[in-house]
Amino acid sequence: MIQRILETILYCRDLDEAERFYAGTLGLRRVSDARPRGLTFRVSPDAVLILFNPDLTPLPHPDVPAHGAPGHGHVGFGVEAGSLERWRRRLEEAGCPIEREVRWPTGARSLYVRDPERHSVELIDGDPWPA
Amino acid sequence: MIQRILETILYCRDLDEAERFYAGTLGLRRVSDARPRGLTFRVSPDAVLILFNPDLTPLPHPDVPAHGAPGHGHVGFGVEAGSLERWRRRLEEAGCPIEREVRWPTGARSLYVRDPERHSVELIDGDPWPA
């Protein structure tokens, strides 16, 4: 049985700038620093976000398989219930304009912004997906 | 506060073949079918995996921002403690050779295989990352 998604990956060429966004603006806690290859943030007891440099991960590595998907990815974070208005202010104050806002049929709501790499980052209050 | 990673994304051009792997071989439960755009699997109460078609998600959409990162991505799933040997047999029987096996300093262990899109899929017993 698969029980959880432990590692979610995004590819970022500028890890310093990415850290300013994910740690500074979003408040994630960095738990590993393997620059220039990657950075890891603990998001929940169950899950980490890993930012990898897509110029390095496709190269042969002694321990782990090659991978790498440059482009504009997407990730959706679940936020505290009722916190989206606070998030809107915090993001706008940080110079991250809200690109889109969606109210889902379940009542869940999402704000979409772009990280410095132009990945589409969604902050979700509630859960838009069937259980 | 960000509380969880609700949506993890991989990009797959052949969603039918991807479904055979993620539902058939890995046993994930599909909870939404938006082919040809995407498929969603519930992995845990906290998290879904969304497979998106990278030829369609970069196009303008009335509701959600454009995104898309073709290439060979990576995702790490947490599996039941002690189940890696059963996973090894199940994957080999399904024609998915183990590409790499790693024992991490924490004692966690990983098996790596490739999905039909050549994404690097890691099955992890334990947690290799700092809490």
Chai-1 contact restraints between the chains, C-beta under 6 A:
chainA,res_idxA,chainB,res_idxB,connection_type,confidence,min_distance_angstrom,max_distance_angstrom,comment,restraint_id
A,M1,B,E80,contact,1.0,0.0,6.0,A-B,restraint_1
A,I2,B,L26,contact,1.0,0.0,6.0,A-B,restraint_2
A,I2,B,F77,contact,1.0,0.0,6.0,A-B,restraint_3
A,I2,B,V79,contact,1.0,0.0,6.0,A-B,restraint_4
A,Q3,B,G78,contact,1.0,0.0,6.0,A-B,restraint_5
A,R4,B,S44,contact,1.0,0.0,6.0,A-B,restraint_6
A,R4,B,G78,contact,1.0,0.0,6.0,A-B,restraint_7
A,I5,B,T8,contact,1.0,0.0,6.0,A-B,restraint_8
A,I5,B,V43,contact,1.0,0.0,6.0,A-B,restraint_9
A,I5,B,A47,contact,1.0,0.0,6.0,A-B,restraint_10
A,L6,B,G76,contact,1.0,0.0,6.0,A-B,restraint_11
A,L6,B,G78,contact,1.0,0.0,6.0,A-B,restraint_12
A,L6,B,I124,contact,1.0,0.0,6.0,A-B,restraint_13
A,E7,B,G76,contact,1.0,0.0,6.0,A-B,restraint_14
A,T8,B,I5,contact,1.0,0.0,6.0,A-B,restraint_15
A,T8,B,T8,contact,1.0,0.0,6.0,A-B,restraint_16
A,I9,B,H74,contact,1.0,0.0,6.0,A-B,restraint_17
A,L26,B,I2,contact,1.0,0.0,6.0,A-B,restraint_18
A,V31,B,W129,contact,1.0,0.0,6.0,A-B,restraint_19
A,V31,B,P130,contact,1.0,0.0,6.0,A-B,restraint_20
A,T40,B,W129,contact,1.0,0.0,6.0,A-B,restraint_21
A,V43,B,I5,contact,1.0,0.0,6.0,A-B,restraint_22
A,S44,B,R4,contact,1.0,0.0,6.0,A-B,restraint_23
A,A47,B,I5,contact,1.0,0.0,6.0,A-B,restraint_24
A,V48,B,W129,contact,1.0,0.0,6.0,A-B,restraint_25
A,D63,B,V102,contact,1.0,0.0,6.0,A-B,restraint_26
A,P65,B,E99,contact,1.0,0.0,6.0,A-B,restraint_27
A,P65,B,R100,contact,1.0,0.0,6.0,A-B,restraint_28
A,P65,B,Y112,contact,1.0,0.0,6.0,A-B,restraint_29
A,P65,B,S120,contact,1.0,0.0,6.0,A-B,restraint_30
A,H67,B,H72,contact,1.0,0.0,6.0,A-B,restraint_31
A,H67,B,H74,contact,1.0,0.0,6.0,A-B,restraint_32
A,H67,B,S120,contact,1.0,0.0,6.0,A-B,restraint_33
A,G68,B,G71,contact,1.0,0.0,6.0,A-B,restraint_34
A,A69,B,A69,contact,1.0,0.0,6.0,A-B,restraint_35
A,A69,B,G71,contact,1.0,0.0,6.0,A-B,restraint_36
A,A69,B,G73,contact,1.0,0.0,6.0,A-B,restraint_37
A,G71,B,G68,contact,1.0,0.0,6.0,A-B,restraint_38
A,G71,B,A69,contact,1.0,0.0,6.0,A-B,restraint_39
A,H72,B,H67,contact,1.0,0.0,6.0,A-B,restraint_40
A,G73,B,A69,contact,1.0,0.0,6.0,A-B,restraint_41
A,H74,B,I9,contact,1.0,0.0,6.0,A-B,restraint_42
A,H74,B,H67,contact,1.0,0.0,6.0,A-B,restraint_43
A,G76,B,L6,contact,1.0,0.0,6.0,A-B,restraint_44
A,G76,B,E7,contact,1.0,0.0,6.0,A-B,restraint_45
A,F77,B,I2,contact,1.0,0.0,6.0,A-B,restraint_46
A,G78,B,Q3,contact,1.0,0.0,6.0,A-B,restraint_47
A,G78,B,R4,contact,1.0,0.0,6.0,A-B,restraint_48
A,G78,B,L6,contact,1.0,0.0,6.0,A-B,restraint_49
A,V79,B,I2,contact,1.0,0.0,6.0,A-B,restraint_50
A,E80,B,M1,contact,1.0,0.0,6.0,A-B,restraint_51
A,E99,B,P65,contact,1.0,0.0,6.0,A-B,restraint_52
A,R100,B,P65,contact,1.0,0.0,6.0,A-B,restraint_53
A,V102,B,D63,contact,1.0,0.0,6.0,A-B,restraint_54
A,Y112,B,P65,contact,1.0,0.0,6.0,A-B,restraint_55
A,S120,B,P65,contact,1.0,0.0,6.0,A-B,restraint_56
A,S120,B,H67,contact,1.0,0.0,6.0,A-B,restraint_57
A,I124,B,L6,contact,1.0,0.0,6.0,A-B,restraint_58
A,W129,B,V31,contact,1.0,0.0,6.0,A-B,restraint_59
A,W129,B,T40,contact,1.0,0.0,6.0,A-B,restraint_60
A,W129,B,V48,contact,1.0,0.0,6.0,A-B,restraint_61
A,P130,B,V31,contact,1.0,0.0,6.0,A-B,restraint_62
